[in-house]
Amino acid sequence: MPYYSPERRAALLKMLLPPLNLSMAEVSRREGVSEMSLSNWRKQLSSEGSAVSENKPLAENWSAEKKFAVVLEAAGLSEIDLGEYCRRKGLYPEQITAWRQAFVAGQKSDKAQQKEDREQARKDKRRIQELERELRRKDKALAETAALLVLRKKLNDYWGTTDDEAN
């Protein structure tokens, strides 16, 4: 059984904690330490009273049902209760607000959604027209510049001068 210094143990256990929040299997695979050793060290830390991550899944990876349940539970909470609830669940109030807005946006009536889609299509069409107008203007400017360069070259050929002599 290999010996690991306390510093090495601490570094490995730190990988299990936020912000990295890696799983024991991942740390084991990366660092070549058995999962059993990591588990034992984590148990020792928790028995000593240190905060140890339970490797809960990240809130971004939650299913829609779980997110909806959280939104429903948090709907009637005051700001203080919401803060406590978020700490227990490992969330931020902004995440719950964003989820609520996403669910509301997903439940818009067909007419409201169609109106929003038409408005967006109108904006997109206007933007496309502006870009096409700008592209035509730039094409004309490029053609004019090319014509001037060709004309300059022809004049230089006619007079028998080079660009260095002309300047």
Secondary structure by P-SEA (a helix, b strand, c coil): cccccaaaaaaaaaaacccccccaaaaaaaccccaaaaaaaaaaaaaacccccccccccccccaaaaaaaaaaaccccaaaaaaaaaaacccaaaaaaaaaaaaaaaccaaaaaaaaaaaaaaaaaaaaaaaaaaaaaaaaaaaaaaaaaaaaaaaaaacccccccc
